[in-house]
Amino acid sequence: MNLRLKDREFIAGKYSIADMAIVGWANGWERQGQDINEFPHMKRWLETVKARPAVKRGMTLGLELRQGIDMKDPKVQAVLFGQRARSA
């Protein structure tokens, strides 16, 4: 991502669904054990995208919806990680 963003403001050049799809994952850089300062173009992109009003609203809503969910609860983990592909 850092190389991709070196010469463009957003992932696909203009702000697009690609940026929207990636921002939630990219925002977890700290949980992933990364140092955002090692990726200056990605850091700039993340700050730019997160500053957009609609992104702020979406991220706030996501945080609100996750409140009270115990990620260690076996029922929660079964929904997130226990699914298997089904044949048609």
VOVO-712865 format. One line per 3 residues: their letters; for each residue x, y, z of N, C-alpha, C, O. Coordinates in Angstrom, 3 decimals, padded with zeros to 6 digits. Example, Ala and Ser with C-alpha at 12.3 -4.5 7.8 and 13.67 -1.06 7.14 Angstrom:
BEGIN
as) 013.190:-005.690:007.800:012.300:-004.500:007.800:013.200:-003.300:007.800:014.236:-003.319:008.465 | 012.850:-002.250:007.080:013.670:-001.060:007.140:012.900:000.030:007.870:013.409:001.138:008.039
END
This chain:
BEGIN
mnl) 000.821:-001.193:000.000:000.000:000.000:000.000:000.861:001.251:000.000:000.578:002.216:-000.709 | 001.904:001.221:000.794:002.753:002.404:000.883:003.321:002.774:-000.488:003.330:003.947:-000.861 | 003.790:001.785:-001.233:004.319:002.057:-002.573:003.214:002.535:-003.515:003.424:003.455:-004.304
rlk) 002.061:001.920:-003.432:000.917:002.298:-004.282:000.530:003.751:-004.057:000.168:004.461:-004.995 | 000.611:004.186:-002.803:000.172:005.533:-002.443:001.270:006.590:-002.594:001.043:007.771:-002.330 | 002.437:006.166:-003.011:003.555:007.101:-003.153:003.234:008.246:-004.106:003.591:009.395:-003.846
dre) 002.563:007.933:-005.204:002.309:008.958:-006.225:000.830:009.191:-006.494:000.463:009.703:-007.552 | -000.022:008.817:-005.540:-001.461:009.068:-005.702:-002.080:009.320:-004.335:-001.603:008.824:-003.314 | -003.143:010.095:-004.339:-003.803:010.449:-003.085:-004.571:009.272:-002.480:-004.571:009.072:-001.266
fia) -005.225:008.501:-003.351:-006.039:007.377:-002.894:-005.624:006.104:-003.640:-004.889:006.170:-004.625 | -006.090:004.963:-003.171:-005.685:003.662:-003.703:-005.863:003.576:-005.220:-004.961:003.124:-005.925 | -007.013:004.003:-005.719:-007.285:003.909:-007.153:-007.142:005.260:-007.854:-007.667:005.449:-008.951
gky) -006.443:006.184:-007.233:-006.283:007.516:-007.806:-007.276:008.488:-007.214:-006.895:009.433:-006.524 | -008.568:008.257:-007.484:-009.641:009.039:-006.881:-010.221:008.258:-005.712:-010.135:007.030:-005.682 | -010.808:008.956:-004.755:-011.449:008.287:-003.626:-012.512:007.339:-004.161:-013.342:007.724:-004.984
sia) -012.482:006.090:-003.687:-013.390:005.087:-004.235:-013.749:004.037:-003.195:-013.321:004.103:-002.042 | -014.536:003.076:-003.627:-014.934:001.961:-002.785:-013.705:001.197:-002.284:-013.757:000.585:-001.217 | -012.620:001.225:-003.024:-011.389:000.559:-002.586:-010.903:001.162:-001.270:-010.534:000.431:-000.351
dma) -010.902:002.482:-001.177:-010.485:003.150:000.056:-011.428:002.804:001.203:-010.994:002.548:002.326 | -012.720:002.802:000.901:-013.724:002.482:001.919:-013.541:001.063:002.443:-013.683:000.811:003.640 | -013.226:000.145:001.545:-013.079:-001.260:001.930:-011.814:-001.493:002.756:-011.791:-002.392:003.596
ivg) -010.787:-000.720:002.538:-009.493:-000.958:003.172:-009.327:-000.219:004.492:-008.574:-000.674:005.354 | -010.003:000.898:004.672:-009.719:001.758:005.826:-009.898:001.041:007.165:-009.099:001.259:008.076 | -010.901:000.208:007.311:-011.105:-000.491:008.577:-009.960:-001.423:008.907:-009.503:-001.481:010.049
wan) -009.496:-002.156:007.902:-008.357:-003.047:008.084:-007.084:-002.244:008.365:-006.338:-002.568:009.289 | -006.838:-001.215:007.583:-005.619:-000.420:007.726:-005.565:000.290:009.067:-004.486:000.512:009.616 | -006.714:000.642:009.586:-006.766:001.335:010.867:-006.288:000.444:012.016:-005.984:000.947:013.098
gwe) -006.217:-000.860:011.796:-005.764:-001.782:012.834:-004.263:-002.007:012.839:-003.796:-003.018:013.365 | -003.507:-001.100:012.272:-002.060:-001.272:012.148:-001.392:-001.567:013.491:-000.470:-002.379:013.558 | -001.844:-000.926:014.539:-001.216:-001.116:015.851:-001.472:-002.531:016.373:-000.557:-003.188:016.870
rqg) -002.728:-003.002:016.257:-003.069:-004.373:016.671:-002.284:-005.408:015.880:-002.032:-006.514:016.359 | -001.903:-005.041:014.675:-001.168:-005.956:013.809:000.340:-005.897:014.061:001.121:-006.556:013.375 | 000.738:-005.095:015.059:002.152:-005.006:015.422:002.995:-004.212:014.440:004.197:-004.450:014.322
qdi) 002.381:-003.274:013.736:003.093:-002.463:012.756:003.416:-001.082:013.327:002.784:-000.627:014.280 | 004.394:-000.434:012.736:004.727:000.951:013.066:004.340:001.798:011.863:005.021:001.781:010.837 | 003.254:002.532:011.991:002.724:003.329:010.878:003.752:004.341:010.356:003.701:004.735:009.190
nef) 004.666:004.751:011.202:005.680:005.720:010.775:006.654:005.152:009.758:007.363:005.905:009.091 | 006.696:003.839:009.632:007.532:003.210:008.613:006.881:003.279:007.229:007.507:002.945:006.224 | 005.636:003.710:007.190:004.858:003.745:005.945:004.249:005.142:005.768:003.040:005.309:005.929
phm) 005.066:006.138:005.440:004.578:007.526:005.422:003.434:007.786:004.443:002.557:008.599:004.735 | 003.423:007.122:003.301:002.356:007.356:002.322:001.041:006.745:002.812:-000.031:007.326:002.646 | 001.148:005.574:003.413:-000.039:004.946:003.981:-000.557:005.759:005.166:-001.766:005.919:005.331
krw) 000.351:006.270:005.984:-000.047:007.086:007.131:-000.809:008.325:006.661:-001.845:008.673:007.227 | -000.295:008.981:005.634:-000.968:010.165:005.087:-002.343:009.795:004.557:-003.327:010.488:004.817 | -002.404:008.684:003.803:-003.680:008.220:003.260:-004.671:007.923:004.374:-005.823:008.354:004.307
let) -004.243:007.196:005.392:-005.134:006.823:006.489:-005.669:008.060:007.200:-006.861:008.135:007.499 | -004.813:009.017:007.469:-005.256:010.257:008.110:-006.247:011.011:007.222:-007.234:011.558:007.714 | -005.983:011.038:005.920:-006.870:011.724:004.974:-008.241:011.062:004.915:-009.269:011.735:004.977
vka) -008.245:009.736:004.795:-009.514:009.007:004.687:-010.296:009.112:005.993:-011.504:009.348:005.975 | -009.617:008.940:007.122:-010.314:008.994:008.411:-010.861:010.386:008.732:-011.745:010.520:009.578 | -010.349:011.413:008.074:-010.836:012.775:008.296:-012.132:013.063:007.545:-012.783:014.073:007.810
rpa) -012.514:012.200:006.621:-013.746:012.403:005.857:-014.952:012.223:006.774:-014.999:011.253:007.530 | -015.921:013.125:006.730:-017.081:013.044:007.626:-017.833:011.716:007.573:-018.221:011.191:008.616 | -018.042:011.169:006.390:-018.779:009.905:006.290:-017.988:008.753:006.898:-018.570:007.850:007.499
vkr) -016.677:008.778:006.746:-015.838:007.730:007.333:-015.883:007.846:008.853:-015.979:006.836:009.550 | -015.815:009.062:009.364:-015.921:009.264:010.821:-017.236:008.693:011.341:-017.255:007.999:012.358 | -018.335:008.983:010.646:-019.643:008.464:011.077:-019.671:006.937:011.037:-020.154:006.296:011.970
gmt) -019.161:006.369:009.974:-019.148:004.917:009.835:-018.297:004.244:010.893:-018.694:003.220:011.449 | -017.140:004.799:011.177:-016.261:004.204:012.182:-016.868:004.343:013.582:-016.726:003.445:014.412 | -017.538:005.455:013.842:-018.204:005.633:015.129:-019.333:004.629:015.278:-019.495:004.030:016.341
lgl) -020.108:004.442:014.231:-021.198:003.473:014.275:-020.660:002.057:014.491:-021.217:001.294:015.280 | -019.594:001.710:013.800:-018.991:000.394:013.968:-018.539:000.161:015.396:-018.728:-000.923:015.947 | -017.941:001.183:015.992:-017.497:001.085:017.386:-018.690:000.886:018.310:-018.650:000.054:019.216
elr) -019.741:001.645:018.080:-020.950:001.512:018.905:-021.551:000.116:018.782:-021.982:-000.460:019.781 | -021.585:-000.431:017.580:-022.173:-001.749:017.363:-021.348:-002.874:017.997:-021.882:-003.931:018.335 | -020.044:-002.636:018.152:-019.175:-003.653:018.756:-019.157:-003.598:020.279:-018.648:-004.520:020.917
qgi) -019.696:-002.551:020.871:-019.709:-002.437:022.333:-020.454:-003.613:022.940:-021.530:-003.982:022.471 | -019.887:-004.194:023.972:-020.549:-005.269:024.668:-020.374:-006.640:024.035:-020.909:-007.621:024.552 | -019.649:-006.735:022.944:-019.404:-008.031:022.321:-018.115:-008.600:022.908:-017.053:-007.983:022.830
dmk) -018.229:-009.773:023.488:-017.078:-010.451:024.075:-016.441:-011.344:023.019:-016.971:-012.411:022.707 | -015.324:-010.923:022.473:-014.673:-011.671:021.397:-014.157:-013.032:021.869:-013.814:-013.878:021.043 | -014.096:-013.252:023.187:-013.643:-014.539:023.706:-014.808:-015.494:023.955:-014.598:-016.656:024.304
dpk) -016.018:-015.012:023.778:-017.206:-015.846:023.944:-017.206:-016.918:022.853:-017.116:-016.584:021.671 | -017.304:-018.197:023.224:-017.297:-019.275:022.226:-018.386:-019.118:021.160:-018.172:-019.486:020.005 | -019.538:-018.584:021.528:-020.612:-018.392:020.546:-020.209:-017.339:019.506:-020.482:-017.490:018.315
vqa) -019.567:-016.291:019.968:-019.101:-015.239:019.053:-018.021:-015.812:018.141:-018.046:-015.586:016.931 | -017.080:-016.548:018.710:-016.007:-017.126:017.912:-016.544:-018.144:016.904:-016.020:-018.262:015.796 | -017.583:-018.873:017.289:-018.172:-019.843:016.363:-018.748:-019.139:015.136:-018.633:-019.638:014.016
vlf) -019.362:-017.986:015.350:-019.920:-017.234:014.223:-018.790:-016.680:013.352:-018.871:-016.727:012.125 | -017.751:-016.161:013.980:-016.670:-015.536:013.221:-015.712:-016.532:012.579:-015.250:-016.323:011.457 | -015.416:-017.613:013.294:-014.328:-018.484:012.842:-014.751:-019.941:012.628:-013.962:-020.731:012.108
gqr) -015.952:-020.310:013.008:-016.337:-021.705:012.941:-017.123:-022.085:011.704:-017.612:-023.211:011.605 | -017.253:-021.178:010.771:-018.042:-021.463:009.582:-017.230:-022.280:008.593:-016.014:-022.127:008.488 | -017.902:-023.124:007.892:-017.269:-023.953:006.868:-017.953:-023.687:005.532:-019.142:-023.375:005.474
ars) -017.185:-023.816:004.480:-017.763:-023.641:003.144:-018.781:-024.748:002.903:-018.573:-025.896:003.295 | -019.842:-024.400:002.277:-020.889:-025.369:001.959:-020.889:-025.617:000.468:-020.739:-024.690:-000.329 | -021.057:-026.872:000.095:-021.151:-027.166:-001.337:-022.578:-026.896:-001.811:-023.531:-027.028:-001.043
a) -022.711:-026.529:-003.044:-024.018:-026.180:-003.599:-024.886:-027.376:-003.839:-026.017:-027.235:-004.305
END
